[in-house]
C-alpha cells in the first residue's frame, strides 16, 4: 500500500536516495520488506525536491513504475536537494491510474504523501471530507484520489495556523471521526518534516523518515503505530497520536 520517504538537511543526491541506496525507494517499491497490503507498487511514482534557497519544490510524477523509469534515474544523477519527498504508488481499489492521483501533492511550499487509504472514500467518507474543506478548496481538486482530499484537509489546518505536526494530528482526528483507514501521512515544507504512522510501517533516523530503511545504517528506529514524527534540523521527536 505504497512506500514513501522524506529527507531534510545537507544536500543529498536524488540518484542515491531514489535508486542507488541498498534499499532505495526503487528497491522497496518493487520488493517491499514491511508492506502489509500488496506485493509491490507498480502504479507510478513521484518526487518533490527542494534546492538550496528555493522556497517551493520542483516536482516530477509519472504512472510508469519507478523500476522502469530509466529516464528519470539518469536525470537524477545531476540533481541534488536539501529536502526530498518521494512516493511509489499502489493505487487504492477503484482509483484512476493517472498522474493526478500520484504523490507528492504540492501547494506552495508544501509537499505531501499518503501511504494508505481512507475507508469508504468512494462512498460517504469522501463526500464528508470534501464538505469539511469547503467549496473553494474542493474546486482546486484535480484528481479522484483520497490522498489529494486528505492533503486539502491538511492544508486547511495549516492555513488556520497549525504547525505541520498539529495539522497531521488534527487531520487524523477529523478522518477517524468519519471512518477508518491506514493513514501514514507525510508532509514537508523543505525545512521541517512531519509524519504519522497509523496502520503501515514507518522508520526514522536523523533527517529522514521512510516506510522502510533505505540503507544499512544502525541508527534507524521503528516508529510505533499511532505515532507522530517531527524532524527539524538534527532534532527528531516521536509522540503518541
Secondary structure, 3 states (H helix, E strand, C coil): CCEEEEEEEEEEEHHHHHHHCCCCHHHHHHCCCCCCCCCCCCCCEEEEEECCCCCCCEEEEECCCHHHCHHHHHHHHHCEEEEEEEEECCCCCCCCCCHHHCCCEEECCEEEEEEEEECCHHHHHHHHHHHHHCHHHHCCCCCCCHHHHHHHHHHHHHHCCCCHHHHHHHHHHHHHCCCCEEEEEEEECCCEEEEEECCCCCEEECCEEECCCCCCCCCCEECCCCEEEEEECCEEEEEEC
